[in-house]
Amino acid sequence: MRTGYGLFRRLSGSLLRPLRIAGAAALLVGGAPAIAAAQAAPAINQADTAWMLISTALVLLMTPALAFFYGGLVRSKNALNTMMMSFISLGFVGLLWAVIGYSLALTPGNNWVGDLSLLALRGVGLEPSGAVLAITIPHMLYMAYQGTFCIITAALISGAIVERMRFSAYVIFISLWSVVVYAPLAHWVWGGGWLADMGALDFAGGTVVHVNAAAAALVAAIVVGKRQEYPSTSLLPHNVPFTLLGAGLLWFGWFGFNAGSALAASPIAGLAFVTTMLAPAGTLVVWTFLDAFRSGKPTAVGAATAIVVGLVAVTPAAGFIGPMSALILGMVAAVPSYMALQWRAKTSLDDSLDVVAAHGVGGTVGALLTGVFANKALNGLADGALFGNPAQLGVQATAVAAAIVYSGVMSFVLLKGISLVLPLRATGNDESTGLDITAHGEEAYLHSDGGGRSLTMMKESAPPRRVESLAPATK
């Protein structure tokens, strides 16, 4: 489980019990030297390795899935640019994770940040030794799995600034952000930092991934500013099937995200798998009723959003709570996220694809409810308020607040620093034309009218019309 070095120390006895048995057998055969070797480090487990190979691929797939989810929600003239904002993270953030991010995040270091002992993957090999916690998979595979989380966390931010942020400024921002913001925060929770020592529970990234990304997204939306036509014109999704496809692929990949965070083919992985199936189901049911009650019709964009909200909410709790608790958690999480989305649509805040409502509110609710529903009988680590430990709720709230403050402040500093070197947003003409052509020289849909102009450009250069809000389909 990826819950921090401090929590893993509590499990050391049960995790190493098989090794002690092996050591006792070795003592009968070869004496003290043999038992010392048997206890020195966990051995590679082939089943665990196979599961983590699959999980790493599943989580990596989530970033292209996010590209489809986001890409369908914007106007067609910005579809490629929006999708590229996710895909580009695979390269720049992935590279920086291998060079420096992993070492800063998941080495002992101090309470605030790791050290540089694993810089450029020095010492990260095929043996399980050298990681910040006891693992039974190759250290190199553990590094790659963790890297997929950093990649998608950075990409999540793009949903708040699509259709107007300059692509080069965005790439610089998420690259620096992955090192300066994500790596230290991951260390606080999963690398033996101060939140781990406090006992914060974050099974797969409610705080480290979702609250963190949402805080950065909120700051970016404010600093970059709103789109030219917002809020005078409703900017409707151009391809809802893309969004549904993205949501489905995200759910598929999320089994690797959550169940893979057990770091083994274990009963806890099975628990996280089941909770990841049930929580979004509960969210989807409640969201459908909310949609129908508000507008008389359940919407496809609403269904896709509900699935993501449920997945976000269960992420911090996946391996700590029971199946029925997960179902309740997902149902409860639907309401505040839905309300936040409706409220945002009535303001001048142009969080274009509602990163804050889905990931910020959903992640916060999930993190707090982890402190309510956590069950030590299942997870072996800690109980929540429902099982006699109300103090855990306070610990969870502290972790959420720390993530919001640190990510928000540092994201503001990074954006302002970048703005001193190059503009953060595209020009007005580029924004009107569409960032697919102006930033990439390509179009998502090229259907010529025979006169050299694409029908896509003709449609979107027409005067905007006022359309009443269809939230949650107002993205």
N, C-alpha and C positions, 0 to 999 in steps of 0.2 A: 504494500500500500504506500502511496506517495503522500504520507501525512507528516513528514518532518522527522529529522534525526532524533529529536527528543522522544517522540512517540515510539519510534522503532526500538529504542533501547528498552522500553517496557516489554516488548515482545521477544526480546533476545532469548529468553529461556525457552519458549515454545518453538521458536524458529530453529534453534540449534539443538533441540532434543534429539533429532535423528543423528546428528553428528556425534553427540555424546555416546549414543548406542554404538555407532560405528567405531568410536574410539575405544570403547570397552572391549569390543571384539578384537580390535587390533592389539590391545594390551595382552590378551591371552596368547596371541600369536607371536608378536614381535617386540613386546615390551614397551617401555616409556617412549622411546623415539617414535615408534609407530603411532601411538595415540596422540602425540604432539602434532604429528603431520596430519592426522585425521581431523583434528580440531582446529587446525590453522586457518582454514578458509572453507566456505561452502563449495561444494562441487557443482559443476554444470549439470543442470537437469534438462534433459532433452525435451520433455513435455512442456516445461516452462518456456524454454527457448522457442519452441515451435509456436506457442501461443503468443509470445511477445513479438515474433517476426510478423505474425498476422496482425496483431494489434497496431504495430508501428505503421504498417501499410494502410490499415483502416483510418488511422488518425491523419496520415498524410493525405489521404483521399478527401478528407473533410475540407481542406483548403480549396481545391477545385469545386467541391460541392458548394462551398460558401460563395464562390464566384458566380455560379448559376443562380443561387438564391438571391444574391444582391443584383446580379445582372438583369434578372427579369423584372425587378422593381423600379428600374429607372427608365427614362425615355430612350428610344431606340438610337438616337444620335450619340448617346453616352454609354451604350451597352458594353462595347469592347473595353473602353477605358475603365469602367467599373470592374469588369472581370479581371483586367490586367492588374488592378490594385490588389487583388488577392493572389494571383499567380506570381507576381513579382516578389512577393514575400518568400516564396519557396527558394528563390535564389539568394537574395541579399541577406535576409534574416537567417536562412539556413547556413550560409557561409560564416556569418559572424558568430552563430551559435557554436560551430565547430572550433573556430579560432579562439574566441575569448568568452563567449556567453556561458558555455557549460561550466567552465572553470570558476567563473564568478558566482554562478548560481548554486552549484552542487559540489563544493569542496568545503571542508570544515571551517576555514577562515575564522571569522568572529561572529558576533551576534548580528551584524549588519550586512556583511557581504563575504563571499568566499575568497579564496586566495588564487594565485596564479600557478598553482602546482600542476594543473592539467592544461596549461596554455597550449594551444595548437594541438590538443589531444595527446600531449606527451604523457606516456604512461597509461593511456587508455587502450587496452589490448583485448585479447580474446578470452582472457581469464576473468572470473567474477570479482577478483580482488581489485581494490583501489577506489571503488565507489563509496559514496558517503554513507551508504547503508548496506546491510547484508543482502546480497542478491544471488540467485542461482542461474543467471543468464550471463552471457559475455558482457563485460563492461562496455564494450563498444556498442552493443545493441541497446543497452540502457541509455547511453548517451544519445543515440539516434532517436529513441522513443521520446525522450524528454525534449529533443529538438523540434519534433512535430508540434508540440504544445506551444512552444515559443513562436513558431511560424504562423499558426492560425490565430494566436492571440493578437499579434501585430496586424494581421489582415482584418480582424474584426473592426478595428478602428475606422476603416475606410467607409463604412456605412454611414457615418455622420457627415462626411465631407465630399460625397460623390457629386459629380456634375459641375464642380467649380474649383477644386484644388489643383494646382499645378502638379503634374505627375512627378517631375524631378524633385520638387520640394517634399512631396509625399514620400518618395523613396528614401530620401535623406532622413526624414523624420522617423519612419518606422525602423530604419537601420539603427540610428542612435538610440531610439526608444527601447529596442530589444536588449541593448547592453546596459543602458543607464537606469531603466525603469523595471523591465521584466526580470532581468537576472537578479538584482538585489531582492525584489519582492518574492521571487521563487525561493531564494535562500532563506528569507525570514520564516517561510512556512515549511518548506521541504528540505532545506539544506542544513538544519540545525541552528537557525537564527532565533531571534527573541520570541517570535510568535510560536514557533515550535516548542520552545522551552515553557511557554505559557500554557501550552496544551491545546492550541487552536486545531480544530478538525477541518480539514479540507481534503477530501479523498482524491478528487481529480481536477480541482481548479475553479471552484466557485469564486474564491477570493483572488487567487493568483491569475486566473485567466479572465473571467467574465466581469467582475467588479473592476478589476484593473483596467481592462480594455474600455469599459464603459466610461470610467472617469476620464481617461485620455480622450475618448470620443467627444464627450461633453465639452471639454476645454477646446478641442480642435474646432468643433462646430461654432463656438463663440468667437474664437480668435480669427478663423478664416472668414466667417460671416456667412450670411444666407445667400441662396441662389437669387438671381435677378428677378425671377417671376414669383418667388415665394414671399408672402402667402397669398398674393392677389389671385393666383391661378392654381388650381389643383393639378399637381404634377403626377399623373396617373401611371401605373405600371404598364410597360409595353408588352410584356410576355409573361403572363401569370403561369403558364405551364413550365417555363424555366424555373420559376420560384418553387413550384410544387416539386419538380425534379430535384432541385437543390435541397429542399427540406427532407425529402425521402433519403437522399444520399447522406445527408448530415446525420439522420437517425441511424442509418446503417453504420456509418463510421464511428458514431458515438459509443457503440458497443466496445470498440477498441479503446476509445477515450476513457470510459469509465471502468469497464471490466478489466481492461488492460492495466489499469492503475493498481491492481492487486500485485502486478509484477510476477505472477505465477499462475499456472493452471490449477487453481485452488478453489475451495469452497467460497472464499470471499469473492473471487472472480465471478462465481456463479450467482452470488447474492447481488453483486453490482450489475450483472447482466439483466437479472430479473427486474430490479428497481428501475433500470434504464428503459425497460420495455413498458412498465406500468405507469410511471409518473407522467410521461407525455400523453399517454392515453387519457388520464384523468384531466389534464390541462385541456386537451382537445374537446372533451365532452363539455366542460364548463364554458369554454370559449365559444363553442357553437351555440349554446343557449344564450350567452351574452350577446353575441352577434344577432341572433334571431330576435331577441327581445328589443334590441336597439333599432335595428333597421328592417326587421321582418324577414330577413334572408341571411342564412349562413354564407359567408364568403370564402372563396378559395384562398385568398391572401390571408384571411383571418385564420384559416386552418393551418396553413404553413407556418404562420407566426406562432400559433399556439404550440405546435410541435416543438419549435425551437425554445420557446419559453419553458416548457416542461423539461426539456433536456438540460437547459441551463440550471434550472432550479434543483434538479436531482444531482447534479454533478458533485457538489461538495459533500453530499450525504450518501452517495451510491453504495458504499461498502460499510456504512455505519448503521443503517436503518433497515427495518423489515419491509417486506413487500406491501403490506397494507398501509404502513406509514408512508411509503413512497407514493402510493395512489392518492392518499389524503394530501400529501405535500404538493403533488402536481395540481390537484384541484384547487387548493388554496392559492397557489402561486398565480393562477390564471387571473384572479380578480385584481390585485394591485397592478400587474403589468398592463392589463386591459385598460384600467382607469388612467394609468400614466400615459398610455398611448393616446387616449382620447383627449387628455388634458394638453399634451404637447401639440396636437393638431390644431388647437385653438390659440396657440401662442406664436410669437415671432421667432422662436427657437427652431432653427432648421437642422434638427438632427434627422437627416433626410430619410434614413431607413430605420429609425427608432432603435438605435443601439442601446440607448440608456433605458428605455422602457423594457426591452427584451432581456438584455444582458446585465444591465445595472440593477434594475428593480428585481428581475428574476434571480440573479445571482445573490443579491442581498437577502431576499426572502428565503432562498434555499440554504444559505449559510446560517441564518438565524434559526430556521426550523431544524437544521442539523443539531443545534444545541437543545432542541426540544425532543426530537424523536430518536436520537442516538441510543443504541441499546448494547451495553457491554456484553450481554449474553451472546450477541451475534458477532460483534467486532473485536471483543477482547481488550478494548482500549478505554472507553469511557461511556458513561451514561449521560443522557440529556435530562432536561427538566422533567419530562414525563416519567422518568425512571429514578427520580430522587436526587438529581444533580442540577439544580437551577443555576448554579454558578457557571456552568458551561455556556449558558446563553450569553452571559456577560463577556466571556472569553471570545465567543464568536462575533459579538458586536464590536469588540476592540479590534479584531482582525479586519473586519469590513471597513471600519473607520480609518484604520492605518492605511489600507490599500487605497481608499478614496483620496485621502490627503496627499500621500506620497506621489501617487500616479498623477493626480491633478496638478500639483505644484510643479513637478518635474516636466510634465508635458507642456505646461505653459512656458517654462523656461526654455525648453528645446525649440518650441515653435517661434518664440520671440527671437531667439538666437539665429535660427535659420532665416527669419525674415530680414535680418540685417545683411544677409548675403544675397538672397534672391527672393522675388515675390512669392508669397504663399499661394495665391490664387491665379487662375487663368485670366486673361484679359476679357473685357466684356464682349468683344467680337468673337473670340474663341469660344466663350461660353454659349453665345447665341448660335454659332455654327454647329457646335457639338464637339466634344473632346475626342471622339473617335478619330475624326479627320485631323484636327489641329494638333493633337498630341501623338498620334500613331500613324497617320496617313492611311487609315483603313476605315471601312464601314462594316457594320455588322450585317446589314441588309442592303444589297446593291441591286435595285430594280430600275433600270434606266427608262426614262420616258421617251427615248429616241432623240432627245435634244441635248444630251450631255448632263442633264440634272437627274439625280436619283429621286424616285418618288418619296423616299424617306425624307430627304432634305426638303422637298416641296411641302410635304405635310407639316413638318415641324417648323417651317418658316412662316406658316400661316398665322394670322393674328390669334393670340391665345383666347380661349373662351373660359368663362367662369363656370366651374362645375362644383356643386355642393360636395362637401366632404363625405367620403365613404369610409372613414376610419373604422377598422384598421386597414382599409385598402387605400389610404391616402399617402402611402409611401412614395 
